[in-house]
Each structure stands twice: as C-alpha cells, then as structure tokens.
C-alpha cells in the first residue's frame, strides 16, 4: 500500500510558475481573511458564540444546560446543528464535484 513519494504529492509544479504560486497564496490569504471577518461578525452578533469553533460552543451549551437556561441552550444547539449540516452539505458537494 505504499506508493512513491512523488506520486503521493501529486503533480509537480514547475519552479518557474511564480505567478501561479503567487495567485494561490493571495487566494489563500483572502479566504483566510474572509473566514476571520465572518467569524468576528458572528461572534459579535451572537454575543460571544463562535460560528467556526464548535468546541467552545459545546462547552457553553453544557454550561447553559447546567444552569437551566433553556433559551440560551436552544440557541447554542441550533448553531451547532447548523454547523454540522453545513459541514455535511460541503462534503456532499465535494463528492458531487469530484473533489
């Protein structure tokens, strides 16, 4: 089940393809910035709940349930459920597009 290292890495890029590498780097930076902005806006809008880090939300869900705050627990559970659905939809979409 072992394969040569070059095959595992995928197609080799030409060393002279600096423009393509620069585009990929810029795209990665823009997507990272967009993700950070979306998470910051969500954090502020949802009063301290994250839209990308579910470990903190699951802890806050346990605290809300422990304190008997059903409304807050429902909001957090909804956020976690939407995250799981979004992740599943992304996986299905990736499968359909061959990614």
C-alpha positions as CSV (number, residue, x, y, z in Angstrom):
1,X,0.0,0.0,0.0
2,X,3.0,2.3,-0.2
3,X,3.4,4.5,-3.2
4,X,6.3,6.5,-4.3
5,X,6.7,9.9,-2.5
6,X,6.4,11.8,-5.8
7,X,3.0,10.1,-6.6
8,X,1.7,10.9,-3.1
9,X,2.5,14.6,-3.5
10,X,0.6,14.9,-6.7
11,X,1.7,16.6,-9.9
12,X,4.9,18.6,-9.6
13,X,4.8,22.3,-10.2
14,X,7.4,23.9,-12.4
15,X,9.8,26.1,-10.5
16,X,9.2,29.0,-12.9
17,X,5.5,29.2,-12.2
18,X,5.8,32.0,-9.7
19,X,2.7,33.8,-11.0
20,X,0.5,30.7,-10.3
21,X,2.0,30.2,-6.9
22,X,1.5,33.9,-6.1
23,X,-2.1,33.7,-7.1
24,X,-2.6,30.7,-4.9
25,X,-1.0,32.5,-2.0
26,X,-3.2,35.6,-2.5
27,X,-6.3,33.5,-2.7
28,X,-5.4,31.6,0.5
29,X,-4.8,34.9,2.3
30,X,-8.1,36.4,1.1
31,X,-10.1,33.3,2.1
32,X,-8.4,33.3,5.5
33,X,-9.2,37.0,6.0
34,X,-12.8,36.4,4.9
35,X,-13.2,33.5,7.3
36,X,-11.8,35.6,10.2
37,X,-14.1,38.5,9.3
38,X,-17.2,36.3,9.2
39,X,-16.3,34.6,12.5
40,X,-15.7,38.0,14.2
41,X,-19.1,39.4,12.9
42,X,-20.8,36.2,14.1
43,X,-19.1,36.4,17.5
44,X,-20.3,39.9,18.0
45,X,-23.8,39.3,16.7
46,X,-24.3,36.1,18.7
47,X,-23.0,37.6,22.0
48,X,-19.9,35.5,22.4
49,X,-20.8,32.4,20.4
50,X,-18.5,31.3,17.7
51,X,-19.6,30.3,14.2
52,X,-16.5,28.3,13.4
53,X,-15.1,26.9,16.7
54,X,-17.6,24.3,17.9
55,X,-15.6,23.2,21.0
56,X,-16.2,26.5,22.7
57,X,-19.9,26.3,21.8
58,X,-20.3,22.8,23.1
59,X,-18.8,23.9,26.4
60,X,-21.2,26.9,26.5
61,X,-24.1,24.5,25.7
62,X,-23.2,22.4,28.7
63,X,-23.0,25.4,30.9
64,X,-26.4,26.7,29.7
65,X,-27.9,23.3,30.3
66,X,-26.4,23.1,33.7
67,X,-27.7,26.5,34.7
68,X,-31.2,25.6,33.3
69,X,-31.1,28.4,30.7
70,X,-33.2,26.6,28.0
71,X,-33.4,29.6,25.6
72,X,-29.6,30.0,25.6
73,X,-29.1,26.2,25.2
74,X,-31.5,26.1,22.3
75,X,-29.7,28.9,20.5
76,X,-26.3,27.2,21.0
77,X,-27.7,23.8,20.0
78,X,-29.2,25.4,16.8
79,X,-25.8,26.9,16.0
80,X,-24.0,23.6,16.5
81,X,-26.7,21.8,14.4
82,X,-26.3,24.3,11.5
83,X,-22.5,23.9,11.6
84,X,-22.9,20.1,11.3
85,X,-25.4,20.4,8.5
86,X,-23.1,22.9,6.7
87,X,-20.2,20.5,7.0
88,X,-22.2,17.6,5.7
89,X,-23.5,19.7,2.8
90,X,-19.9,20.7,1.9
91,X,-18.8,17.1,1.9
92,X,-21.7,16.1,-0.3
93,X,-21.0,19.0,-2.7
94,X,-17.3,18.0,-2.8
95,X,-18.3,14.4,-3.6
96,X,-20.6,15.5,-6.4
97,X,-18.0,17.7,-8.0
98,X,-15.2,15.1,-7.7
99,X,-13.1,16.9,-5.2
